[in-house]
Amino acid sequence: MAQKARKDRAKANAAALTNLHTGTLIVNTLFVLFNFLFKRRSMLLYVILSIPSFICEYVLESSGRPKYDPSTKALQNAGEDLSAPGLTEYMFDVIWVTWASVVFVILFGNWGWLLWTVVPAYGAFKGYSLLGAARGMAGMQGQQPDSAVPMAGNRKQRRAA
């Protein structure tokens, strides 16, 4: 049963990575063709703002690609789960927002790169909420529970409470 789960994850990871690489190839090829054939857009912004997307894609590729034995074609490692929440999900979001930004730049000009500001803004929001949660947890460690404080009064009053 565990072998079936590994094979299913390997198949899902391979399909997700194929879709990811295909989408990246299409979007970036369209941008370069549009830039050289029709209307000039900022190549400097394109390169600078596409680097995080390419880094995320490389990390997802290296950690999620299934590994097979070259001689027997047996599955050695299914790769990390690419549908897992957390950092993996955030890396996919960075890639998709970069794609949307590139399409907006093709359609609306260099102002389309403003959409990319969503990525650091969302990261700052998540970091701030995580910091607030950490402060709350640290503040709770110094407090004593209320039930440990003995109640004053006679026995009837304590039982009534």
Disulfide bonds with the S-S distance in Angstrom:
none
